[in-house]
Amino acid sequence: MAGHSKWATTKRHKAAQDKKRSALFGKLSRAIFVAAKNGDPNPDNNAALATAIAKAKSYSLPKNSIDAAIAKASGASNDGSSWDEITYEGYGPAGIAVYVECLTDNRNRTAADVRAAFTKVGGNLGTSGSVAFQFERKGFDMEPIYPLAVSDSDAKKVMQLIDRLEELDDVQSVYHTMELNEDQLEQIDD
C-alpha cells in the first residue's frame, strides 16, 4: 500500500482526459462559429451549421457553448476575437501531399505551429496551391485524386506528421494522399 495513492492516479488520468476534451470542444466551437459566420445563423437555413451542431452534440458539447459560438458569429457577443479560415499545403515524408484546414484567431502562431510540425518529421510547407490540385472535395471532405502507396517506415513518418498536426488546437482537418494497405493499417492501429 505504501507509495501509491489512488487519488493521485485518478487526478492525473482525469487531467489528461480534460485536456483532450477541452481541445476537442474548442475545435467544435470554432467549426460552429465559422458555419454561422459564413451563412445564416439559423441551423434550419444553414446546412453547414446544422452539420457542425450535430457533430458537436455527438461529442456532448454543452448547449450554452453551441449558443455562444452562434452568438459570437452573428455579432450578438462582442468579445473582440475573430476567427480566420486558413489552409496550409505541403509535402510530408516520401512526397506525400498534405492539405491542412485551420481556424485561428492568430495567423502567426498557427503558421509557426504548422511549419514546426512539418519540419519535425522532414516535411516541407509549400505555397498556396502547391498540393490543392491533388484533392477534390466530396461532401464535407477532400479526397485525394492520386493516392500514393508508401513503405511501412514512410507510412509511420507520415502518420507522425498527421498526428502532430491534428494535436494542434487550430487545426480542423488534415487530408493526405497516402494510400495504406491492410498490414499498414493494422500496424497503425496497434
N, C-alpha and C positions, 0 to 999 in steps of 0.2 A: 504494500500500500504506500510505503514511503516513496516520495519522489515524483508522484504524479497527482494531478488534480483534474477531476472530470470537468469542472467548470472552465479551467484554462483551455482544455482541448475544445470544449463546446464553443467558447468565446472565439478562438482562432478560426474554427470552422464557420461560424456564423459571420464573422467579419469578412471572410473570403467570399461567401455567398452574397452578402450585402453589397460588396464592391461590384461583383458581376451584375447583380440585379440593377444597381444604380446606373451602370454604364448602358445596359440594355434599355432601361426606362428613358434615359437621355436620348438615345438614338430613336426610339419610338416617338417621343415627344417632338423631336426635330422633324421627323417624317410627316407628322400630322401638321405641324406648322407650315411646312413647305406646300403640302397639298392644299391647305386652306388659303395660303397666300396666293397661290397660282390659279385659284378658281374661286368658286362660290364657297363661303364658309358654312354652308348648309350641306351636310352629307347626302341629303336626298337629291341634291342637284349636282353633286361633285363625286364622280365615281372614284377618283384617286383618293379623296378624303375618306370616303366610306371604306375603302380597302385598308387605308392606313389605320383607321379607327378599329376595324375588325381585327387586324393583326395585333394592335395594342391591347385590345380586350382579351385576345387569346393568351397573351402573356401577363394578364392581370394588372395592367396599368390602371391606377385609380381614375375614376371618372373625373375628379377635380383636376387631375393633371391633363387629361384629354381636353376638358373645357378651357383650361388655362392656355394650352397651346393654340387652340382655335381663337380665343380672345386676343392673344398676342398677335396672331396673324392678321386679324381683322382690325387691329388698331385699338381695340377696347382696353387693352392693357398696355401701358406705356412704361416699360422698364428700361428703355434706352438701347436694348440689344437688337441686332438684326442678323439674320442668317443668310448666307450665300451658298448657292449650289455650285460646286466646283468639281471638275473631273481631272484626273491625272492619268497619264498614259506612260507606259514604259515597257521595258523588256526585263524579264527575270532570268534566272539561270536557264541554260540550254535554248535561249532565244524565244522563250515563251512570252507572248504578248499579254500584258496585264492592263486592265482598264478599271480605274478606281473612282467611284462616285462618293463625294464628300458633301457634308453640310456643316458649315462652320461659321463662327462669329469672329474668327481671327485667321485670315488667309495666310499670314506669315507663319504662324505656329503650325498650321496644317501642312503647308508646303514643306517645312523643315522636318516634320514628323514622317511624312510620306517619303521624302528623299532619303532620310536616315534608314527607313525600313528597306528600301531598295538597295542602298549601298551596303547594308549589313550582310546581305546574302549574295552580293556580287551582281546585282541587277543595275539597270540604268534607267533613270527617269527621263522620259522623252518629251518632245514638244507636243502641243495640241495637234491632234490629227495623225500622230505618228503610228498609232495602233487602232484607232477607232474604226477604220475601214475594214478591219478583220472581224468585226462583230455586226450582228443585225439584231434589232430589238424585236422581241416576240412577247407581246403582252407587257408585263412589268419587268421582264428580264432581257438582258442582252445575251445572245447565243453566238459562239464562235462560228465563223464561216468555214475556216480551215483548221480543224483541230490538229494538234501535233503530238505524236507519241514521243515519250521520253524514256530514258533509262531509269532504273529504280533509284539510283543515287541522285539523279537530277530531279526526279519526282519529289523526293524528300526535301531538297533545297527549295523547290518552287512552293511546296506546302509550307515551309518555314516562312517564306515571304508572305504568302496569303494569310497565315496565322498572325504574323506581325502586323499586317495592315488591318485585319479585322479587329485586333485588340485596340486600335486607336479609336478614341471617342468620336472623332469627327467623321470617320469612315462609315458610310451607309451600306455600300455593296462593293464586292470585288469580283470581277469577271476575268477569266483567263482562257487561253487557247489550248491548255494542256489536256491531252486525252489519256486517261488512265485505264489500264487493263484490270482484270479481276484480281490478280495477285497484288498489284499495287494498291488497289482499293482496300484489300484485307490488311496489308501492312500499315496503311494509314489509319484504319480503324483501331488497330492494336496500339 
